[in-house]
Structures are given as C-alpha cells and as structure tokens.
Amino acid sequence: WEAKMSDSNSGVGFNIGVAGSDANMNAGGSGNMPDSDPNTLFKNSASTNSATKKDGSNVTTSLTTVAENEIVQIALDLDNQKFYAGVQGTWLNSADPATGSNAPATVDANTTYLPAWSDNGYTDQITLELNFGNPTFSISSGNADANGYGNFEYAVPSGFYALCTKNLAEY
C-alpha cells in the first residue's frame, strides 16, 4: 500500500507500517506508534529519527525523510517474514521486495498484522491519505498488481498484491 502526507501545518512527520493485532495502539502515547511492541514495524518519516523501527529499536537508520506530498510504499511479505518500506519509488535499505533482498526488518509468521499509522504525537495535525489500491490522491502513472488489481503511483513488486477482496480470496 501507499501513503501520502498531503497536509501538514508545520512539516511534522508521521509513522506508517504494521502492528500486530494485539498491539496496544495507545502505548506510544500522544499519537506515537507503540514502538516497544515486538510486532510493530514502521517507517518514521520525520527529518530527525528517520528510521525503520522494530521492538522499540532502530533496525535501519539515516533513511530518506519524507516531505509533504511524497509517497511512502509498504510491502509486507508474510510468506518470507519480511517488511519493506520505500519513499518515492525507491525501496529503503537498497531493498528489493521482488527478490527478497535487504529487507530492513523481519516479521513474526505467527502474528496477525494490521496496517497502522500515527502522527508522531505532535499537536499540529496532518492529513495522511492511504492507498490500498483505490487512491484518494491523484495518480500519474497508474500501476496495478500482477492480477490487474489496484491503482498505485509506484510499481507493485513482483509477487505482491493489492489488498482487495479478490486477492484476499486467492492468497
């Protein structure tokens, strides 16, 4: 899926990723992701602390920050227990989800994951638009998955599929 921060009063960042279905989403306090939960993985977009986190620790650091109107991509590979994040069409950590290389974090195969996001706990509000295949924001390139489902700004990696009822029924 993709996410775009389309409005920010002061350029504040956001967190986007996945959380285990049993995660306490209030544990981070004040809008933060519960980053101490072992099954929470996310990309922090802020200019300071830009990292991929798991278990409350940075698993990759010094990552590309996300500016207003830029798009973050998330790819979750539960078959191979890998989590990927990208910005503006470039996967972080020189990763390639299609080949399974350089995943910035691993996931637990026995956990149910849900898409998750937060506003970093700032008092300024942001508008975060999510795209699971039916975008709320303008798409200039129009990429679908291998089954022809979804409409994404950036190419869907080979072997990954849009979150929709038809793909869920098959996979």
DAHU-V761206 format. One record per backbone hydrogen bond with DSSP energy under -1.0 kcal/mol. CO is the residue of the C=O (numbers start at 1). NH is the residue of the N-H. If there is no record, write none. Layout:
BEGIN
CO NH
CO NH
END
This chain:
BEGIN
1 74
2 131
3 72
4 6
4 129
5 69
7 127
14 45
15 118
16 43
17 116
18 41
19 114
20 23
23 25
24 27
29 32
33 35
34 37
35 56
37 40
41 18
42 53
43 16
45 66
50 63
51 44
52 59
52 60
53 42
54 57
57 54
60 52
67 70
71 88
72 3
73 86
75 84
77 82
81 107
82 77
83 105
84 75
85 92
86 73
87 90
90 87
92 95
96 99
96 100
96 101
101 96
105 83
108 111
112 21
114 19
116 17
118 15
119 122
125 9
127 6
127 7
129 4
131 2
143 152
145 148
149 145
152 143
157 160
162 164
164 168
165 169
166 170
167 171
END
